[in-house]
Amino acid sequence: MVAISIRIKILAIVLGFFVLIAAAFAVYSVITTANYRQLRTDEVSGIVAFESERVGKVIAEMERNAVDLALMGRQFYRTFAMSEDGRFGDERPEELSPFSTGEGHNRHEELGISISVENFGAFLAAVGGGIWYEPYALDADAKRVCYYAFYDPAIDAVRHDPDFQTEEYDYHTQMWYLTISAELDGKHAVVWTPPYFDDTGTNALMTTVGAGIYDDAGQLVGISTVDWEIPSMVDRLSAIKPTAGSFVLLASPKDDYIISDTKDNEADMTGQSLLTIPWYNELRFADDDTVSIGDFTHDGTRYISFSRMFGNGWLFSIQIPAQEIFSEIETRNNQFTIIIAGSFLVLLVFTAYLLSRLINRPLRKLTLGVSELGGGDLDKQIEIRSGDEFGTLAAAFNKMTVDLKESIELNVRERAEKERIGAELNVATQIQSSMLPCIFPAFPHREEFDIYASMQPAKEVGGDFYDFFLIDDHTLAVVMADVSGKGIPAALFMVITKTLIQNTALSGKRPEVVFGIVNKMLCENNDANMFVTAFLGYLDIPTGKFTFVNAGHNPPLIRSAAPFNGELRIENGEMSALSEDSGFEWLKVKVGFVLAGDEDTFYRQHEITLNPGDELFLYTDGVTEAVNNDQKLFGDPRLLDTANRLAADKQGMSSLQWFTESIKREIDIFAEGAEQSDDITMLALRYIGGQV
């Protein structure tokens, strides 16, 4: 590993401090940038809203003008209403007929003309417009009656155009007339026509808004129209150019009609379908008149779009390259980054200079002295007489040499002591293992039963123990016990308990008497308050009668090799009958108090009869309380399920060693490598039967 000097570390700390400042500035810059982007977006949105609002007002004024003109056309119609048969009667004076020849006709013609001329003279935003009546609505003999006025630049005034009432121009068949009259649905409703090219006078792209003229019965008798020359509006909106690369789209989505697209490679698309614009479907716009903001990528460039729908159903949208709209903040951030980076570099160089002058020299002395100390010269004294931390550090090093010599000597003694204790623990482990029966088969000359046991202590030595021995030729004793605690104290208590149980049992006393005697002896001088859970059982080999006593220990598992024949398997009514299958189940019995807990405890023994092939499985709580990395217990249900599964796998013909080792293997799989927390001890007994 490459050594790093203190000076470099200090420089790294200073640099880290600068990096933290830079990170704080970066966070501030990000927040500021986000705020600026929002402000910039709101600014452009405001421009779009303001400019489009001006167009929106013109649209609204044209719609109001169309409605007002329709109301005047209705009043004109009512003033000169026809008779019931659709014509003016003969009894009417000729001057009352607006379409007869003579002076009356001229007066009514002048009135209709004045209505249209005066209307558009006061409303210069429109190119023109007029009143158009349905065929024979005013006179059964007059199919076309209309009054159209327009601005004539030749005279710089609004004048009436009589050509629209001639037979050469049948306005009833024109697209704009058919569209408006077909879509009108009320007195104050207006209808906008799709854009169209006017070749009758203006020779320009036009749109027309119209309103209905209704009689008293609500029947449509005519329409009013206001013509709007689109290029003037396009020029105004196209002039909105927040950045050099921005462009404008003006279209009528309901008519699928492109009015204007100012993008360089998409110009001259007027009249085409919106589907010809590849980025149109990525626009976002609302049905109301609010400005909607969206973004899309086209030809590798990301655009921010600002879109708004006009009242007549037209879409106005400005597309601005994101790089251009936010270029100012990016430029400012780049400038700030250069300034900060330069400042950091200057400060770092200055800091390195100060460190070299004020720290490097004392560090050299310290480094040289420590190097000599590392070479084994424990008598080395470092001479630094400054009053700062370096002087204090030198004094500490000098004291350290003395302490180090003493520590080395102490460490040598402690290591020797640990080695001695380790050797003694190894001997204790061997002694403990040798105290437990560990040679199998344990009774090779006896064919009436089979037995196997094992113990894995949690530490070098443990408190669990098992035992089995022949009391006489007819009686086999089995013991399973667990001493409270772990380590050497538990091992010592285990030795005492095992010896007492074995010696008392070999004297020929019953199991309940054995536990009573051992309990009193263990309670004497038990200042450590240790206790033992234990299970002791006597197997009468010729008959299979099993007499046992339980002092607070885990209940054993028992498996019947043959179906239950109806005979009781326990005396005194304290054990339920075994099930009729061959699986393991708990040996149900009232559990007595632990050994060494209370010298006045009375223990009661119980009896069952084992049939040939029956098996007992004894264990300590290290089996059921084994934990995995999630701190979950192996548990009683899992033990029972595992034992039954293993028994089913081999149909009762497996060796007891294979059975206990398989249980341990299942515990290891469950633990997932977690450290063993308690001793794991198991004993399996199979009764085969037969006479001695």
Order of alpha helices (4+ residues) and beta strands (2+ residues): alpha-alpha-beta-beta-beta-alpha-beta-beta-beta-beta-alpha-beta-beta-beta-beta-beta-alpha-alpha-alpha-alpha-beta-beta-beta-alpha-alpha-beta-beta-beta-beta-beta-beta-alpha-alpha-alpha-beta
